[in-house]
Amino acid sequence: MEYKYARRMSYVTASEIRELLKLTEQPEVISFAGGLPAPELFPIEEIKAANNYVLDHNGEHALQYATTEGYQPLREWIAARMNAQLGTSFCHENILITHGSQQALDLSGKVFLDEGDVVLCESPTYLAAISAFKAYGCSFAEVPTDDSGMIISELEKALKENPTAKLIYVVPDFQNPTGRTWSLKRRQQLAEISAKYNVAVVEDNPYGELRYEGEFLPSIKSFDRTGNVLCTGTFSKIFCPGYRIGWIAGEKEVIRKYVLVKQGVDLQCNTIAQMVISAYLEKYDIDAHIDKIREVYRKRRDTAIEAIHRAFPSDIKFTRPEGGLFLWIELNEKTDTVKLLEKCLEHNVAFVPGNSFFPNTKKCNTLRINFSNMPEDKISDGIMRMGKALKEFTEKKKSSDL
């Protein structure tokens, strides 16, 4: 049968490196490609106890349909947590539970984007956000960034060039893919400029709790005076990703729009998962658990940076993230990291080439490394393998250019 697909399917294309990255599933490969938390840190015994508690005390509710908005005690906890840490002023009615923060991005596309609309984003930006928004037929305007985040003068320039822009998408804390963190001033400026141009902002914050040094910074939303800013969050990085529980937070009026479109997608998120997480938060110390994660990931970040200094040429550039899961490397401009990945796979090590994180421009000499999912010895070994592969790749290219 010849199917008559929706036009949006033409916007959804397979990644050029997808087939290559399938090879990372082989056990002998040291993979820095995924954004995976460390599974050995999942609080399995506590989750077992929380699950049994929920089923013993409220099993009929936990196994039943529930409201689209989500389990109210969990929403209340999220609102209080955001208010205390990010400077927001939410109550449970400002929170919609989603299937990870990724669903929040997809719902944002449904709520805001028509075919031909423009999304402004950091350059580079989160790959799966590009995929989520692109499915709605939008185009992207990339805004240059530096170590303090999106360059606000360039953002204003882009807004003037795209007067019908609908959405600004940013990851201000330990950005995926670069690991950079926005300065306090830039956060305040973005809130002001979004109000000036009346453009909604999606502030994506999956990594904000994973700070290894420096001070926690207030959210962009905390500077919002017009209700333009929405915030996403998730339990995937501080608890466990398998439950797929995240949220979108914003003014009540816009959250009601998100509720309406979510009802057409899946009606609600997993009831028992929400209740188990809520029970865990009530019975155990989530902050102690997060502290344990931070300490492990900080050591892994430091190990990765030390190994890069040893294994890579001195002329490369790379970020030193204050938190999160990723660091970003820029190699010699003549280095194609997709081809370099092929060479690295010969050495059983993998990363994500940077091209995919740019919706319009292409910077073939960039790559992203995840450091959270491997123990220190494998991080050192894997980066040394990458350095060896890069040396072989460079020498071969030099000889072929002669």
Secondary structure, DSSP 4 states (H G I P E B T S, - for coil): ------GGGGT----TTHHHHHGGGSTT-EE--S-PPPGGGS-HHHHHHHHHHHHHHHHHHHTS---TT--HHHHHHHHHHHHHHH-----GGGEEEESHHHHHHHHHHHHH--TT-EEEEEES--HHHHHHHHTTT-EEEEEEEETTEE-HHHHHHHHHH-TT--EEEE--SS-TTT-----HHHHHHHHHHHHHHT-EEEEE-SSTT-B-SS-----GGGG-SSS-EEEEEESTTTT-GGG--EEEE--HHHHHHHHHHHHTTTSS--HHHHHHHHHHHHHS-HHHHHHHHHHHHHHHHHHHHHHHHHHS-TT-EE---SBSSEEEEE--TT--HHHHHHHHHHTTEE-EEGGGG-SSS--TTEEEEE-SSS-HHHHHHHHHHHHHHHHHHHHHHHHHH-
